Amino acid sequence: MTHPNPPVPTGSGDERPAPLVEVHDGPDELATAIAGELLNRISDSQAAGNIPDIGLTGGSIARAVHREVARLADDSGVDWGAVRFFFGDERFVPAADPERNVGQARDDLLDVVGARQVFTAPASDEVADLEESASQYAATVQEQISGELEVLMLGIGPDGHVASLFPDHPALAVIGTEATGVSDSPKPPPERVTLTFDTLNRAQCVWFLVSGEGKAEAVARALAETGSIEETPARGVHGRLETVWFLDREAASRL
Ligand SMILES: O=C(O)[C@H](O)[C@@H](O)[C@H](O)[C@H](O)COP(=O)(O)O
């Protein structure tokens, strides 16, 4: 089911396709649908001779999606050594900390399927400080992403944050670099590295993965005809070719 909205002007002249909304019954159906679509996109990209660059996100529904991708992987024909994975944001904690997005993704998917090209921001016990982690990840993203992220998956917080771009935060205004540090995240842990809006908006396809009543108001604000990016940062991310909001019924209940 989709509810196309009017085209979304980004103010810089490059019109982006209007967001599409796809609603599934519950979190399990939602995770299965997203996983199947992701496998199709990766498989099609490889069939076209590409090494797809895929953006992963942290968060609970993302973990369910990752586990579903791992469950369905055997029948997909995907060459997991020829996919490059990046993260929209990463928590600046020690490498072995269970809060690391890359550690969760490795447990749920990346190590399960044998992914070999995984890029994230360095952990707090790998570099001197948050600024160094953000700087290194910015350089990695700049060097490694061959063109644009083919699919960038993102979550949304109840406050409308996306990646680690939080409402009314100075990081929203950071330009000229692929990634930046956030030291006062209202969502724990407090220190994070996030891709900037400029980088997020270079993705070809942006998929928001959203489950639960607790996100319904943020989803409604994000998709409303009017509203500010400062108040609801998820309003500021649109794929060059497509933006899809994958929702379950509870998350869609205020649309
Ligand atoms: O590292 C993070 O915390 C995320 O990248 C963050 O942006 C997350 O995707 C949303 O907060 C949704 O998280 P939940 O799905 O757990 O609500």
The ligand as an ORCA input file, in Angstrom:
! r2SCAN-3c Opt
* xyz 0 1
  O      22.390      4.219     16.585
  C      21.209      4.501     16.691
  O      20.611      4.563     17.770
  C      20.424      4.707     15.450
  O      21.013      4.692     14.333
  C      19.189      5.511     15.609
  O      19.020      6.493     14.612
  C      18.059      4.506     15.534
  O      17.949      4.003     14.202
  C      16.755      5.131     15.936
  O      16.928      5.730     17.196
  C      15.655      4.065     16.003
  O      16.033      3.112     16.962
  P      14.938      2.012     17.466
  O      14.534      1.258     16.229
  O      15.696      1.165     18.444
  O      13.826      2.789     18.062
*
